Amino acid sequence: TPGTYLLTATLQLHNNGGGGSGESFYTFIRYNGVAYADSSLYVLVPNGNYDVVTLNFVGQSQNANDYIEIMWETDNLAISVEHLPSVGARPAVPSVIATLTRVPGRP
């Protein structure tokens, strides 16, 4: 549906160690297959650590059949966007939680 949308995405990161010395993790938006300017976030994920990154994005007005992709890149293959299973009464931790909401009053 045409309109302006707010995309919020939270990614659960984990550096499992052993994939090299890098700790860099980038996430960014691609709009219709093209990297969207100034949409990157950067974090360092030290060996053995977990981190969470949240990306909020309101772009231009979208048309029918436009698409948005959440991308990521790292310099260490041991850094992953990780799912954690349910344990006992605690529910699972998804690797990514994404919400897309239409912005009211905007074309």
N, CA, C and O atoms as a GROMACS GRO file, in nm:
protein
  428
    1THR      N    1   0.084  -0.118   0.000
    1THR     CA    2   0.000   0.000   0.000
    1THR      C    3   0.088   0.124   0.000
    1THR      O    4   0.180   0.131   0.081
    2PRO      N    5   0.065   0.219  -0.086
    2PRO     CA    6   0.146   0.341  -0.086
    2PRO      C    7   0.136   0.414   0.048
    2PRO      O    8   0.032   0.408   0.115
    3GLY      N    9   0.242   0.482   0.086
    3GLY     CA   10   0.242   0.559   0.210
    3GLY      C   11   0.383   0.572   0.265
    3GLY      O   12   0.480   0.526   0.206
    4THR      N   13   0.392   0.636   0.380
    4THR     CA   14   0.519   0.651   0.451
    4THR      C   15   0.516   0.557   0.571
    4THR      O   16   0.415   0.549   0.641
    5TYR      N   17   0.625   0.486   0.594
    5TYR     CA   18   0.629   0.383   0.698
    5TYR      C   19   0.748   0.404   0.791
    5TYR      O   20   0.852   0.457   0.751
    6LEU      N   21   0.729   0.363   0.916
    6LEU     CA   22   0.836   0.358   1.016
    6LEU      C   23   0.877   0.212   1.029
    6LEU      O   24   0.794   0.126   1.059
    7LEU      N   25   1.004   0.184   1.007
    7LEU     CA   26   1.059   0.050   1.026
    7LEU      C   27   1.145   0.053   1.151
    7LEU      O   28   1.236   0.135   1.162
    8THR      N   29   1.117  -0.035   1.244
    8THR     CA   30   1.200  -0.053   1.363
    8THR      C   31   1.246  -0.199   1.363
    8THR      O   32   1.165  -0.290   1.353
    9ALA      N   33   1.377  -0.219   1.375
    9ALA     CA   34   1.432  -0.354   1.377
    9ALA      C   35   1.536  -0.364   1.489
    9ALA      O   36   1.624  -0.279   1.501
   10THR      N   37   1.524  -0.467   1.570
   10THR     CA   38   1.621  -0.495   1.676
   10THR      C   39   1.689  -0.627   1.643
   10THR      O   40   1.623  -0.727   1.616
   11LEU      N   41   1.823  -0.625   1.644
   11LEU     CA   42   1.902  -0.743   1.611
   11LEU      C   43   1.981  -0.788   1.732
   11LEU      O   44   2.046  -0.706   1.798
   12GLN      N   45   1.976  -0.917   1.764
   12GLN     CA   46   2.050  -0.979   1.874
   12GLN      C   47   2.182  -1.031   1.818
   12GLN      O   48   2.182  -1.124   1.738
   13LEU      N   49   2.293  -0.971   1.861
   13LEU     CA   50   2.425  -1.006   1.808
   13LEU      C   51   2.503  -1.091   1.907
   13LEU      O   52   2.486  -1.079   2.029
   14HIS      N   53   2.590  -1.176   1.854
   14HIS     CA   54   2.679  -1.256   1.939
   14HIS      C   55   2.810  -1.278   1.865
   14HIS      O   56   2.812  -1.320   1.750
   15ASN      N   57   2.920  -1.251   1.935
   15ASN     CA   58   3.052  -1.283   1.882
   15ASN      C   59   3.094  -1.414   1.947
   15ASN      O   60   3.132  -1.417   2.063
   16ASN      N   61   3.085  -1.523   1.871
   16ASN     CA   62   3.115  -1.657   1.921
   16ASN      C   63   3.263  -1.684   1.938
   16ASN      O   64   3.301  -1.785   1.998
   17GLY      N   65   3.349  -1.594   1.885
   17GLY     CA   66   3.494  -1.614   1.894
   17GLY      C   67   3.543  -1.710   1.786
   17GLY      O   68   3.468  -1.793   1.736
   18GLY      N   69   3.670  -1.697   1.754
   18GLY     CA   70   3.734  -1.790   1.661
   18GLY      C   71   3.718  -1.757   1.514
   18GLY      O   72   3.764  -1.833   1.429
   19GLY      N   73   3.652  -1.644   1.481
   19GLY     CA   74   3.631  -1.612   1.340
   19GLY      C   75   3.724  -1.504   1.288
   19GLY      O   76   3.704  -1.451   1.179
   20GLY      N   77   3.826  -1.471   1.366
   20GLY     CA   78   3.917  -1.364   1.329
   20GLY      C   79   3.924  -1.260   1.438
   20GLY      O   80   3.860  -1.273   1.543
   21SER      N   81   4.002  -1.156   1.414
   21SER     CA   82   4.024  -1.056   1.518
   21SER      C   83   3.926  -0.939   1.510
   21SER      O   84   3.926  -0.854   1.599
   22GLY      N   85   3.842  -0.932   1.407
   22GLY     CA   86   3.751  -0.820   1.391
   22GLY      C   87   3.637  -0.822   1.493
   22GLY      O   88   3.599  -0.927   1.543
   23GLU      N   89   3.585  -0.703   1.522
   23GLU     CA   90   3.472  -0.688   1.614
   23GLU      C   91   3.364  -0.597   1.556
   23GLU      O   92   3.268  -0.564   1.626
   24SER      N   93   3.378  -0.557   1.430
   24SER     CA   94   3.289  -0.458   1.369
   24SER      C   95   3.163  -0.524   1.314
   24SER      O   96   3.167  -0.630   1.252
   25PHE      N   97   3.049  -0.456   1.339
   25PHE     CA   98   2.920  -0.501   1.287
   25PHE      C   99   2.847  -0.377   1.237
   25PHE      O  100   2.833  -0.279   1.310
   26TYR      N  101   2.800  -0.381   1.114
   26TYR     CA  102   2.724  -0.273   1.053
   26TYR      C  103   2.586  -0.326   1.016
   26TYR      O  104   2.573  -0.440   0.971
   27THR      N  105   2.485  -0.246   1.035
   27THR     CA  106   2.353  -0.276   0.982
   27THR      C  107   2.303  -0.153   0.908
   27THR      O  108   2.332  -0.040   0.948
   28PHE      N  109   2.228  -0.175   0.801
   28PHE     CA  110   2.181  -0.063   0.720
   28PHE      C  111   2.057  -0.104   0.641
   28PHE      O  112   2.019  -0.221   0.640
   29ILE      N  113   1.996  -0.007   0.578
   29ILE     CA  114   1.874  -0.028   0.501
   29ILE      C  115   1.906  -0.024   0.351
   29ILE      O  116   1.985   0.057   0.305
   30ARG      N  117   1.842  -0.115   0.279
   30ARG     CA  118   1.839  -0.105   0.132
   30ARG      C  119   1.694  -0.082   0.092
   30ARG      O  120   1.603  -0.149   0.141
   31TYR      N  121   1.675   0.013   0.002
   31TYR     CA  122   1.543   0.048  -0.046
   31TYR      C  123   1.538   0.016  -0.195
   31TYR      O  124   1.613   0.073  -0.274
   32ASN      N  125   1.452  -0.076  -0.233
   32ASN     CA  126   1.443  -0.124  -0.372
   32ASN      C  127   1.579  -0.170  -0.424
   32ASN      O  128   1.613  -0.146  -0.540
   33GLY      N  129   1.655  -0.237  -0.338
   33GLY     CA  130   1.782  -0.297  -0.378
   33GLY      C  131   1.903  -0.206  -0.372
   33GLY      O  132   2.013  -0.248  -0.408
   34VAL      N  133   1.885  -0.081  -0.329
   34VAL     CA  134   1.995   0.016  -0.324
   34VAL      C  135   2.016   0.062  -0.180
   34VAL      O  136   1.919   0.093  -0.110
   35ALA      N  137   2.142   0.065  -0.135
   35ALA     CA  138   2.171   0.112   0.001
   35ALA      C  139   2.117   0.252   0.020
   35ALA      O  140   2.142   0.341  -0.062
   36TYR      N  141   2.041   0.273   0.129
   36TYR     CA  142   1.979   0.402   0.157
   36TYR      C  143   2.081   0.490   0.228
   36TYR      O  144   2.138   0.449   0.330
   37ALA      N  145   2.104   0.611   0.176
   37ALA     CA  146   2.206   0.702   0.230
   37ALA      C  147   2.185   0.727   0.379
   37ALA      O  148   2.073   0.746   0.425
   38ASP      N  149   2.295   0.728   0.454
   38ASP     CA  150   2.298   0.761   0.597
   38ASP      C  151   2.209   0.671   0.682
   38ASP      O  152   2.156   0.716   0.784
   39SER      N  153   2.192   0.545   0.643
   39SER     CA  154   2.108   0.454   0.721
   39SER      C  155   2.188   0.354   0.804
   39SER      O  156   2.128   0.270   0.871
   40SER      N  157   2.323   0.360   0.800
   40SER     CA  158   2.405   0.260   0.870
   40SER      C  159   2.416   0.287   1.020
   40SER      O  160   2.417   0.401   1.065
   41LEU      N  161   2.423   0.178   1.094
   41LEU     CA  162   2.461   0.180   1.236
   41LEU      C  163   2.584   0.092   1.251
   41LEU      O  164   2.600  -0.006   1.178
   42TYR      N  165   2.670   0.127   1.346
   42TYR     CA  166   2.797   0.055   1.366
   42TYR      C  167   2.812   0.025   1.513
   42TYR      O  168   2.792   0.113   1.597
   43VAL      N  169   2.849  -0.100   1.546
   43VAL     CA  170   2.881  -0.137   1.684
   43VAL      C  171   3.002  -0.229   1.682
   43VAL      O  172   3.031  -0.295   1.582
   44LEU      N  173   3.071  -0.232   1.795
   44LEU     CA  174   3.178  -0.330   1.818
   44LEU      C  175   3.122  -0.440   1.906
   44LEU      O  176   3.059  -0.412   2.009
   45VAL      N  177   3.146  -0.564   1.868
   45VAL     CA  178   3.100  -0.680   1.945
   45VAL      C  179   3.224  -0.760   1.984
   45VAL      O  180   3.271  -0.842   1.905
   46PRO      N  181   3.278  -0.736   2.105
   46PRO     CA  182   3.400  -0.807   2.147
   46PRO      C  183   3.378  -0.958   2.156
   46PRO      O  184   3.266  -1.006   2.174
   47ASN      N  185   3.488  -1.032   2.144
   47ASN     CA  186   3.488  -1.178   2.150
   47ASN      C  187   3.412  -1.227   2.273
   47ASN      O  188   3.439  -1.183   2.385
   48GLY      N  189   3.317  -1.318   2.251
   48GLY     CA  190   3.241  -1.379   2.358
   48GLY      C  191   3.123  -1.296   2.406
   48GLY      O  192   3.047  -1.342   2.491
   49ASN      N  193   3.104  -1.176   2.354
   49ASN     CA  194   2.998  -1.088   2.402
   49ASN      C  195   2.873  -1.092   2.316
   49ASN      O  196   2.876  -1.130   2.199
   50TYR      N  197   2.763  -1.051   2.378
   50TYR     CA  198   2.637  -1.026   2.310
   50TYR      C  199   2.616  -0.876   2.304
   50TYR      O  200   2.670  -0.802   2.386
   51ASP      N  201   2.539  -0.831   2.207
   51ASP     CA  202   2.500  -0.691   2.198
   51ASP      C  203   2.367  -0.685   2.124
   51ASP      O  204   2.328  -0.780   2.055
   52VAL      N  205   2.299  -0.574   2.140
   52VAL     CA  206   2.172  -0.551   2.071
   52VAL      C  207   2.183  -0.418   1.999
   52VAL      O  208   2.233  -0.321   2.055
   53VAL      N  209   2.136  -0.414   1.875
   53VAL     CA  210   2.134  -0.290   1.799
   53VAL      C  211   1.991  -0.270   1.748
   53VAL      O  212   1.926  -0.364   1.700
   54THR      N  213   1.943  -0.146   1.760
   54THR     CA  214   1.809  -0.113   1.713
   54THR      C  215   1.818  -0.008   1.604
   54THR      O  216   1.881   0.096   1.621
   55LEU      N  217   1.754  -0.035   1.494
   55LEU     CA  218   1.753   0.051   1.377
   55LEU      C  219   1.612   0.107   1.361
   55LEU      O  220   1.516   0.032   1.355
   56ASN      N  221   1.601   0.240   1.355
   56ASN     CA  222   1.473   0.307   1.329
   56ASN      C  223   1.487   0.382   1.198
   56ASN      O  224   1.587   0.451   1.176
   57PHE      N  225   1.388   0.370   1.112
   57PHE     CA  226   1.400   0.427   0.979
   57PHE      C  227   1.264   0.475   0.929
   57PHE      O  228   1.168   0.398   0.923
   58VAL      N  229   1.257   0.602   0.892
   58VAL     CA  230   1.142   0.656   0.820
   58VAL      C  231   1.197   0.710   0.689
   58VAL      O  232   1.274   0.806   0.688
   59GLY      N  233   1.158   0.649   0.581
   59GLY     CA  234   1.211   0.690   0.451
   59GLY      C  235   1.112   0.773   0.373
   59GLY      O  236   1.016   0.826   0.428
   60GLN      N  237   1.138   0.781   0.247
   60GLN     CA  238   1.049   0.853   0.158
   60GLN      C  239   0.917   0.780   0.147
   60GLN      O  240   0.905   0.665   0.191
   61SER      N  241   0.820   0.843   0.089
   61SER     CA  242   0.691   0.780   0.066
   61SER      C  243   0.710   0.662  -0.029
   61SER      O  244   0.772   0.676  -0.134
   62GLN      N  245   0.657   0.548   0.008
   62GLN     CA  246   0.671   0.429  -0.074
   62GLN      C  247   0.551   0.409  -0.165
   62GLN      O  248   0.439   0.450  -0.134
   63ASN      N  249   0.578   0.346  -0.276
   63ASN     CA  250   0.473   0.310  -0.371
   63ASN      C  251   0.443   0.162  -0.356
   63ASN      O  252   0.518   0.088  -0.293
   64ALA      N  253   0.332   0.119  -0.416
   64ALA     CA  254   0.301  -0.024  -0.418
   64ALA      C  255   0.418  -0.098  -0.483
   64ALA      O  256   0.474  -0.049  -0.582
   65ASN      N  257   0.455  -0.213  -0.430
   65ASN     CA  258   0.562  -0.301  -0.479
   65ASN      C  259   0.704  -0.252  -0.446
   65ASN      O  260   0.800  -0.320  -0.484
   66ASP      N  261   0.721  -0.137  -0.378
   66ASP     CA  262   0.853  -0.101  -0.326
   66ASP      C  263   0.888  -0.196  -0.213
   66ASP      O  264   0.798  -0.256  -0.154
   67TYR      N  265   1.018  -0.211  -0.182
   67TYR     CA  266   1.056  -0.300  -0.073
   67TYR      C  267   1.176  -0.244   0.003
   67TYR      O  268   1.259  -0.171  -0.051
   68ILE      N  269   1.181  -0.281   0.130
   68ILE     CA  270   1.287  -0.240   0.221
   68ILE      C  271   1.355  -0.366   0.273
   68ILE      O  272   1.288  -0.462   0.310
   69GLU      N  273   1.489  -0.365   0.274
   69GLU     CA  274   1.565  -0.478   0.327
   69GLU      C  275   1.651  -0.432   0.444
   69GLU      O  276   1.707  -0.322   0.442
   70ILE      N  277   1.660  -0.515   0.547
   70ILE     CA  278   1.751  -0.492   0.659
   70ILE      C  279   1.877  -0.572   0.629
   70ILE      O  280   1.872  -0.694   0.618
   71MET      N  281   1.989  -0.503   0.615
   71MET     CA  282   2.114  -0.567   0.576
   71MET      C  283   2.212  -0.561   0.692
   71MET      O  284   2.199  -0.476   0.781
   72TRP      N  285   2.310  -0.651   0.692
   72TRP     CA  286   2.420  -0.640   0.787
   72TRP      C  287   2.547  -0.693   0.727
   72TRP      O  288   2.547  -0.771   0.632
   73GLU      N  289   2.657  -0.648   0.786
   73GLU     CA  290   2.791  -0.681   0.736
   73GLU      C  291   2.884  -0.682   0.857
   73GLU      O  292   2.869  -0.602   0.949
   74THR      N  293   2.981  -0.773   0.855
   74THR     CA  294   3.077  -0.781   0.965
   74THR      C  295   3.215  -0.819   0.910
   74THR      O  296   3.227  -0.875   0.801
   75ASP      N  297   3.319  -0.787   0.987
   75ASP     CA  298   3.455  -0.824   0.948
   75ASP      C  299   3.500  -0.952   1.019
   75ASP      O  300   3.618  -0.987   1.016
   76ASN      N  301   3.406  -1.022   1.084
   76ASN     CA  302   3.438  -1.142   1.160
   76ASN      C  303   3.326  -1.243   1.143
   76ASN      O  304   3.213  -1.217   1.185
   77LEU      N  305   3.354  -1.357   1.082
   77LEU     CA  306   3.251  -1.458   1.057
   77LEU      C  307   3.193  -1.518   1.185
   77LEU      O  308   3.090  -1.586   1.180
   78ALA      N  309   3.257  -1.494   1.300
   78ALA     CA  310   3.205  -1.545   1.427
   78ALA      C  311   3.095  -1.455   1.484
   78ALA      O  312   3.028  -1.494   1.579
   79ILE      N  313   3.077  -1.336   1.429
   79ILE     CA  314   2.970  -1.247   1.475
   79ILE      C  315   2.844  -1.282   1.397
   79ILE      O  316   2.841  -1.277   1.274
   80SER      N  317   2.740  -1.317   1.471
   80SER     CA  318   2.616  -1.358   1.405
   80SER      C  319   2.497  -1.283   1.464
   80SER      O  320   2.504  -1.226   1.573
   81VAL      N  321   2.389  -1.284   1.389
   81VAL     CA  322   2.260  -1.238   1.437
   81VAL      C  323   2.195  -1.366   1.491
   81VAL      O  324   2.153  -1.453   1.415
   82GLU      N  325   2.189  -1.376   1.623
   82GLU     CA  326   2.166  -1.506   1.686
   82GLU      C  327   2.030  -1.520   1.754
   82GLU      O  328   1.983  -1.429   1.822
   83HIS      N  329   1.969  -1.634   1.733
   83HIS     CA  330   1.846  -1.676   1.800
   83HIS      C  331   1.885  -1.757   1.924
   83HIS      O  332   1.975  -1.842   1.918
   84LEU      N  333   1.819  -1.732   2.036
   84LEU     CA  334   1.841  -1.812   2.157
   84LEU      C  335   1.713  -1.888   2.188
   84LEU      O  336   1.605  -1.829   2.189
   85PRO      N  337   1.724  -2.019   2.212
   85PRO     CA  338   1.603  -2.100   2.233
   85PRO      C  339   1.535  -2.071   2.367
   85PRO      O  340   1.594  -2.014   2.459
   86SER      N  341   1.412  -2.112   2.375
   86SER     CA  342   1.335  -2.104   2.498
   86SER      C  343   1.398  -2.196   2.602
   86SER      O  344   1.444  -2.305   2.570
   87VAL      N  345   1.401  -2.149   2.729
   87VAL     CA  346   1.450  -2.231   2.840
   87VAL      C  347   1.352  -2.214   2.956
   87VAL      O  348   1.327  -2.103   3.002
   88GLY      N  349   1.297  -2.326   3.002
   88GLY     CA  350   1.200  -2.319   3.112
   88GLY      C  351   1.081  -2.232   3.074
   88GLY      O  352   1.021  -2.250   2.968
   89ALA      N  353   1.048  -2.139   3.162
   89ALA     CA  354   0.933  -2.050   3.139
   89ALA      C  355   0.968  -1.932   3.048
   89ALA      O  356   0.879  -1.860   3.004
   90ARG      N  357   1.097  -1.911   3.021
   90ARG     CA  358   1.141  -1.797   2.941
   90ARG      C  359   1.124  -1.828   2.792
   90ARG      O  360   1.171  -1.932   2.745
   91PRO      N  361   1.056  -1.739   2.718
   91PRO     CA  362   1.041  -1.763   2.574
   91PRO      C  363   1.172  -1.743   2.500
   91PRO      O  364   1.268  -1.687   2.553
   92ALA      N  365   1.176  -1.789   2.378
   92ALA     CA  366   1.294  -1.776   2.292
   92ALA      C  367   1.324  -1.629   2.263
   92ALA      O  368   1.236  -1.543   2.270
   93VAL      N  369   1.451  -1.603   2.231
   93VAL     CA  370   1.495  -1.469   2.188
   93VAL      C  371   1.513  -1.475   2.037
   93VAL      O  372   1.602  -1.545   1.988
   94PRO      N  373   1.430  -1.404   1.961
   94PRO     CA  374   1.447  -1.406   1.816
   94PRO      C  375   1.574  -1.334   1.774
   94PRO      O  376   1.622  -1.245   1.845
   95SER      N  377   1.629  -1.371   1.660
   95SER     CA  378   1.749  -1.305   1.610
   95SER      C  379   1.718  -1.162   1.566
   95SER      O  380   1.800  -1.072   1.585
   96VAL      N  381   1.601  -1.140   1.508
   96VAL     CA  382   1.558  -1.007   1.463
   96VAL      C  383   1.410  -0.991   1.497
   96VAL      O  384   1.329  -1.080   1.474
   97ILE      N  385   1.377  -0.875   1.552
   97ILE     CA  386   1.238  -0.836   1.570
   97ILE      C  387   1.219  -0.711   1.485
   97ILE      O  388   1.286  -0.611   1.506
   98ALA      N  389   1.128  -0.717   1.390
   98ALA     CA  390   1.105  -0.604   1.299
   98ALA      C  391   0.957  -0.566   1.302
   98ALA      O  392   0.869  -0.652   1.303
   99THR      N  393   0.933  -0.435   1.302
   99THR     CA  394   0.797  -0.382   1.300
   99THR      C  395   0.790  -0.276   1.193
   99THR      O  396   0.876  -0.188   1.186
  100LEU      N  397   0.689  -0.283   1.109
  100LEU     CA  398   0.666  -0.185   1.004
  100LEU      C  399   0.530  -0.122   1.030
  100LEU      O  400   0.428  -0.191   1.031
  101THR      N  401   0.527   0.010   1.050
  101THR     CA  402   0.404   0.081   1.086
  101THR      C  403   0.383   0.198   0.990
  101THR      O  404   0.475   0.277   0.965
  102ARG      N  405   0.264   0.209   0.938
  102ARG     CA  406   0.234   0.324   0.851
  102ARG      C  407   0.224   0.450   0.936
  102ARG      O  408   0.161   0.450   1.041
  103VAL      N  409   0.287   0.559   0.890
  103VAL     CA  410   0.286   0.685   0.960
  103VAL      C  411   0.158   0.760   0.922
  103VAL      O  412   0.141   0.798   0.807
  104PRO      N  413   0.067   0.782   1.021
  104PRO     CA  414  -0.059   0.848   0.986
  104PRO      C  415  -0.037   0.994   0.944
  104PRO      O  416   0.052   1.062   0.994
  105GLY      N  417  -0.119   1.038   0.850
  105GLY     CA  418  -0.113   1.176   0.805
  105GLY      C  419  -0.002   1.208   0.708
  105GLY      O  420   0.014   1.324   0.669
  106ARG      N  421   0.076   1.107   0.667
  106ARG     CA  422   0.185   1.130   0.570
  106ARG      C  423   0.152   1.054   0.443
  106ARG      O  424   0.098   0.944   0.448
  107PRO      N  425   0.185   1.114   0.330
  107PRO     CA  426   0.153   1.046   0.202
  107PRO      C  427   0.240   0.923   0.181
  107PRO      O  428   0.227   0.854   0.080
   0.00000   0.00000   0.00000
